[in-house]
């Protein structure tokens, strides 16, 4: 297991996704954020089954700044309950993982 992490979150619009991605990278909380537009989500919300089109963000970061990433997502995401799922990176390209570490402060 490395100290590198993927964080997943969804946003209601491409504009919001871009804003969050830029903020995370500018604040050096993420080395890279992939924006995947047009994700269809089906979920339970307030007793109903809902369907919506969202953008998925895949955030590359480290465990050391994960709490700040989570706080930033809560601050900037328009959802009442923003998704924030942290996934440990077991292994990967050594050079790429090093780059993540160098890019995140």
N, C-alpha and C positions, 0 to 999 in steps of 0.2 A: 504494500500500500504506500502510495506517495502522499505528500501534503497537498497535492493538486486536486481541485474539485470542479465538477460541472454543476451548475445551478440552473434549474428549469423554472421558467415563469411564463405566464401568458399575459397578453395585453389586448385591450379592446380595439385598438387601431394601429395602423402602420406608423402614423405620426407619433403616437405614444411610445411604441416600441423603439423607434429611432431615437427619441428623446432620452429614454431610459438607457439605451445602449451607449449613446454618446456620453452621458453623465457618468456611467460606470467606468468607461475607459478613461475619460478625462480625469476622474478622481483617483485613477490607478487602482481601482477595486477589481478590475477585470483586464486581462490581457486581450481578450477578443470576445465579442458577442455576435453570435449568428442570429439573424432574424429570419424566421420561417413564416411567411405570410400565408393567409388563407387556410389555417388549420380549423377544421370543423370539430367542435367539442360538444359532447353530450354528457350532461351531469345533473345531479340532484341539487336543487337550490330552493330553499324555503318551502319544502314539501312538494315541489313540482319537478318534473323532468324537463330540462331546458336544452336547447340546441342553439349554439351561436358560432359565428366565424370569428376567430381570434388570430393573433400573431403569437408564435412561440419563440421565446428567447432561450438560447443555449449559451450560458455564460461560463467562460473559462477563468478560474480564479484559484485561490489557495485557502486552506482551512484558517489561516491566521486572520484573514479579512472577511471571512464568511459572515460574521455578525454584522459588520458594516454593510455588506451587500444586502442582507436581509432588511436592515433598517432603511437603506436607500430604496429598496423595492416598495416597502410600506409607505415611504414618503412620496414617491413619484407615481405609483400605480393608481389608477382611478377606481379599481375594484375595491369593494367593501372588504373582501377577504382575498388578497392577492396570493396566488400560488407562489411558493418558494420551497423547492425540493432540492436538497444537496445530495449529490452522488459522488462517492469517492472514486478517484481514478487509480486503479490497481497498478497499471504500468502503461508505458507508451514510448514514443520516440524520445530518447534522452534529450536531444537538442530542443525538441518542441517543449517538453516539460520544463527544461531550464529557462526557455524563453518566457513561459508563463510566470515563473518565479521572478525573473528579472523585470517583468512588466508590471507586476503588482507590488504595491508598497503599503 
